[in-house]
Amino acid sequence: MDIVEYGEHYNRAMQGIEDMLFQAGNPLNSFKKNLYVEAFQAYLRRYIEVIDAIEKVYVKDDGTDEEWLNKLADHLVDQAAAELERIPKKGRRNEQLVNYNMTLAVYMFPAILEKKGQSAEPLTKLLVEKWNAAFKTSIGCASYEKIDSGFRRKLCYITTAVCESQGKADDCYELELLREYRDTYLLSTPEGEALVKEYYNIAPTIVSRIARSEAPKQVYEEIWKNYLAPCVGLIEAGRPEACQEQYMAMVYELKGRYMA
């Protein structure tokens, strides 16, 4: 690769990685079972040349360039911090950070991983580490296949894993009840929508880490006893607000345990 070609790929990657994050709009609008596949494929097509440029700069004749990935990750974090700083109101700023987190987790990381280049895993790992350190967040990283599989299972990553550990079917009463509660109550309120966003940012990583723990079945039994069974009871009792508090406690307790 000559110096002119290298410079073109470098510039395309630097500008493009900003566009991948900042031009995604509200990611939750298309993060629905009947919209996500098409939305993700459109996102991948839009930024395929950016991902290719990142790979071409990373893979050199004399080996791979780890310094390049650090520079790229630092650039994105710095630009995001600058964008957030321009937002005067704290509430709006926090809302935008949640949107950025969601874009990274369900579009940008999966798109980079989907190409399966040599830079894919080290870059997404660096971005997760640097982003979480800079913004005190706990975003994780999942592939497109994993997220799409979650949609086919209606996206209840943790609750599905818990019920599977108990031998319950994917369409069991408890899962269907919790899914209906999510769709008809949680997603109808700003606070509930924010909780759902947070859940989808971290749930795939939490499930993966529980699976690698010494006693995953015991962990899932505790989650069922302490959180999900009470949630089911509160829904049945017509107490959706109390269920939301219980569900929120579960999300943040698991986040502290497995994402810290």
C-alpha positions as CSV (number, residue, x, y, z in Angstrom):
1,M,0.0,0.0,0.0
2,D,1.5,3.3,-1.0
3,I,1.4,6.4,1.2
4,V,-1.4,8.1,-0.8
5,E,-3.6,5.0,-0.5
6,Y,-2.8,4.6,3.1
7,G,-3.7,8.2,3.8
8,E,-7.1,7.8,2.0
9,H,-7.9,4.7,4.1
10,Y,-6.8,6.5,7.3
11,N,-9.0,9.5,6.7
12,R,-12.0,7.5,5.7
13,A,-11.7,5.4,8.9
14,M,-11.2,8.4,11.2
15,Q,-14.2,10.3,9.8
16,G,-16.3,7.2,9.2
17,I,-16.1,5.8,12.7
18,E,-17.6,9.2,13.9
19,D,-20.4,8.8,11.4
20,M,-21.1,5.3,12.5
21,L,-21.9,6.6,15.9
22,F,-23.2,10.2,15.4
23,Q,-25.4,9.6,12.3
24,A,-27.4,6.6,13.6
25,G,-30.2,8.7,15.0
26,N,-32.4,7.1,17.8
27,P,-31.4,3.4,17.7
28,L,-34.4,2.2,19.7
29,N,-36.7,3.3,16.9
30,S,-35.6,0.3,14.7
31,F,-34.6,-2.0,17.5
32,K,-37.7,-4.1,17.1
33,K,-38.2,-7.7,16.0
34,N,-39.8,-6.7,12.7
35,L,-37.3,-3.9,11.9
36,Y,-33.9,-4.8,13.3
37,V,-32.7,-7.2,10.6
38,E,-33.3,-4.7,7.8
39,A,-32.0,-1.8,9.8
40,F,-28.8,-3.6,10.7
41,Q,-28.2,-4.7,7.1
42,A,-28.7,-1.1,5.9
43,Y,-26.3,0.1,8.6
44,L,-23.7,-2.4,7.6
45,R,-24.0,-1.5,3.9
46,R,-23.7,2.2,4.7
47,Y,-20.5,1.7,6.6
48,I,-18.9,-1.3,5.0
49,E,-16.2,0.9,3.3
50,V,-15.4,2.4,6.7
51,I,-14.9,-1.0,8.3
52,D,-12.8,-2.1,5.3
53,A,-10.7,1.1,5.6
54,I,-10.1,0.3,9.3
55,E,-9.0,-3.2,8.4
56,K,-6.6,-2.0,5.7
57,V,-4.8,0.4,7.9
58,Y,-4.6,-2.2,10.7
59,V,-3.2,-5.0,8.5
60,K,0.2,-3.9,7.1
61,D,2.9,-5.7,5.2
62,D,5.0,-5.9,8.4
63,G,2.2,-7.1,10.7
64,T,-0.7,-5.6,12.5
65,D,-0.8,-2.1,13.9
66,E,-2.2,-2.1,17.5
67,E,-1.3,1.6,17.9
68,W,-3.7,2.4,15.1
69,L,-6.6,0.8,16.9
70,N,-5.8,2.7,20.1
71,K,-5.6,5.9,18.2
72,L,-9.0,5.2,16.5
73,A,-10.7,4.2,19.8
74,D,-9.3,7.3,21.5
75,H,-10.5,9.5,18.7
76,L,-14.1,8.2,18.9
77,V,-14.2,8.6,22.7
78,D,-12.8,12.1,22.5
79,Q,-15.3,13.2,19.8
80,A,-18.2,11.7,21.7
81,A,-17.1,13.6,24.8
82,A,-17.0,16.8,22.8
83,E,-20.4,16.2,21.3
84,L,-21.9,15.5,24.8
85,E,-20.2,18.6,26.2
86,R,-22.1,20.7,23.7
87,I,-25.4,19.7,25.2
88,P,-26.1,22.2,28.0
89,K,-28.8,20.3,29.9
90,K,-27.7,17.3,32.0
91,G,-30.9,15.3,31.4
92,R,-30.6,15.7,27.6
93,R,-26.9,14.9,27.8
94,N,-27.6,11.7,29.7
95,E,-30.3,10.8,27.2
96,Q,-27.8,11.2,24.3
97,L,-25.2,9.1,26.1
98,V,-27.8,6.3,26.4
99,N,-28.5,6.6,22.7
100,Y,-24.7,6.4,22.0
101,N,-24.5,3.3,24.2
102,M,-27.4,1.7,22.4
103,T,-25.9,2.5,18.9
104,L,-22.6,1.0,19.9
105,A,-24.1,-2.2,21.4
106,V,-26.6,-3.1,18.8
107,Y,-25.3,-1.6,15.5
108,M,-21.7,-0.5,15.6
109,F,-20.0,-3.4,17.4
110,P,-22.1,-6.0,15.7
111,A,-21.3,-4.4,12.3
112,I,-17.5,-4.4,12.9
113,L,-17.6,-8.0,14.2
114,E,-19.8,-9.1,11.2
115,K,-16.9,-8.5,8.8
116,K,-14.7,-10.8,10.8
117,G,-11.6,-8.9,10.0
118,Q,-8.4,-9.2,12.0
119,S,-9.1,-5.8,13.6
120,A,-12.7,-6.6,14.6
121,E,-12.3,-8.2,18.0
122,P,-9.3,-6.1,19.2
123,L,-11.0,-2.9,18.1
124,T,-14.4,-3.7,19.8
125,K,-12.6,-4.8,22.9
126,L,-10.6,-1.5,23.0
127,L,-13.7,0.6,22.4
128,V,-15.6,-1.2,25.2
129,E,-12.8,-0.6,27.6
130,K,-12.1,3.0,26.7
131,W,-15.8,4.0,26.4
132,N,-16.7,2.5,29.8
133,A,-13.7,4.1,31.5
134,A,-14.5,7.5,30.0
135,F,-18.2,7.7,30.6
136,K,-18.6,5.4,33.6
137,T,-20.9,3.1,31.7
138,S,-21.0,-0.7,31.4
139,I,-21.7,-1.4,27.8
140,G,-20.9,-4.9,26.5
141,C,-20.3,-6.3,23.1
142,A,-22.4,-8.9,21.2
143,S,-22.4,-10.1,17.6
144,Y,-25.3,-9.6,15.2
145,E,-26.0,-13.3,15.3
146,K,-26.4,-13.2,19.1
147,I,-28.7,-10.1,19.0
148,D,-30.8,-11.5,16.1
149,S,-31.1,-14.8,18.1
150,G,-32.3,-12.8,21.0
151,F,-35.0,-11.2,18.8
152,R,-36.2,-14.7,17.8
153,R,-36.4,-15.5,21.4
154,K,-38.1,-12.1,22.0
155,L,-35.1,-10.4,23.6
156,C,-35.5,-11.6,27.2
157,Y,-31.9,-12.6,27.5
158,I,-31.7,-13.0,31.3
159,T,-35.2,-14.2,31.9
160,T,-34.9,-16.7,29.0
161,A,-31.7,-18.1,30.5
162,V,-33.2,-18.3,33.9
163,C,-36.3,-20.2,32.6
164,E,-34.2,-22.5,30.5
165,S,-32.1,-23.4,33.6
166,Q,-35.4,-24.5,35.2
167,G,-36.5,-26.5,32.2
168,K,-39.2,-24.1,31.1
169,A,-40.1,-23.7,27.5
170,D,-39.4,-20.5,25.5
171,D,-43.2,-19.8,25.4
172,C,-43.8,-20.7,29.1
173,Y,-46.3,-18.7,31.0
174,E,-43.7,-16.7,33.0
175,L,-41.7,-15.6,29.9
176,E,-44.8,-14.6,28.0
177,L,-46.1,-12.6,30.9
178,L,-42.8,-10.7,31.4
179,R,-42.6,-10.1,27.6
180,E,-46.1,-8.7,27.5
181,Y,-45.3,-6.5,30.5
182,R,-42.2,-5.2,28.8
183,D,-44.0,-4.4,25.6
184,T,-47.2,-2.9,27.0
185,Y,-46.0,-1.2,30.2
186,L,-42.2,-0.6,30.3
187,L,-41.9,0.7,26.7
188,S,-44.8,3.0,27.2
189,T,-43.0,5.3,29.7
190,P,-39.7,7.2,29.4
191,E,-38.3,5.7,32.5
192,G,-39.3,2.2,31.4
193,E,-37.8,2.8,27.9
194,A,-34.5,3.9,29.5
195,L,-34.5,0.7,31.6
196,V,-35.1,-1.4,28.5
197,K,-32.2,0.4,26.7
198,E,-29.9,-0.3,29.7
199,Y,-31.0,-3.9,29.8
200,Y,-30.2,-4.5,26.1
201,N,-26.8,-2.8,26.5
202,I,-25.6,-5.2,29.1
203,A,-27.8,-8.4,29.2
204,P,-25.9,-10.4,26.5
205,T,-22.6,-9.8,28.3
206,I,-24.1,-10.7,31.7
207,V,-25.5,-14.0,30.3
208,S,-22.1,-14.9,28.8
209,R,-20.3,-14.2,32.0
210,I,-22.8,-16.2,34.1
211,A,-22.3,-19.1,31.7
212,R,-18.6,-19.0,32.4
213,S,-19.1,-18.8,36.2
214,E,-18.5,-21.8,38.5
215,A,-22.2,-22.4,39.2
216,P,-24.5,-20.8,36.6
217,K,-27.5,-22.8,37.6
218,Q,-27.2,-21.6,41.2
219,V,-26.9,-18.0,39.9
220,Y,-30.1,-18.3,37.8
221,E,-32.0,-19.9,40.8
222,E,-31.1,-16.8,42.9
223,I,-32.2,-14.4,40.1
224,W,-35.5,-16.3,39.9
225,K,-36.1,-16.3,43.6
226,N,-35.0,-12.8,44.3
227,Y,-36.3,-10.9,41.3
228,L,-38.2,-12.7,38.5
229,A,-40.7,-14.7,40.7
230,P,-41.6,-11.6,42.6
231,C,-42.0,-9.7,39.3
232,V,-44.4,-12.3,38.1
233,G,-46.4,-12.0,41.3
234,L,-46.5,-8.2,41.1
235,I,-47.8,-8.3,37.5
236,E,-50.5,-10.8,38.4
237,A,-51.5,-8.6,41.3
238,G,-51.8,-5.6,39.0
239,R,-48.9,-3.7,40.5
240,P,-46.8,-2.7,37.4
241,E,-44.9,0.1,39.1
242,A,-43.7,-2.2,41.9
243,C,-42.6,-4.7,39.2
244,Q,-40.6,-2.0,37.5
245,E,-38.8,-1.2,40.7
246,Q,-38.0,-4.9,41.2
247,Y,-36.8,-5.4,37.6
248,M,-34.7,-2.3,37.9
249,A,-33.1,-3.6,41.0
250,M,-32.3,-6.9,39.2
251,V,-30.7,-5.0,36.2
252,Y,-28.4,-2.9,38.4
253,E,-27.5,-5.6,40.8
254,L,-26.4,-7.9,37.9
255,K,-24.7,-4.9,36.3
256,G,-22.7,-4.3,39.5
257,R,-21.8,-7.9,39.9
258,Y,-20.8,-8.8,36.3
259,M,-20.0,-5.6,34.5
260,A,-17.9,-3.7,37.1
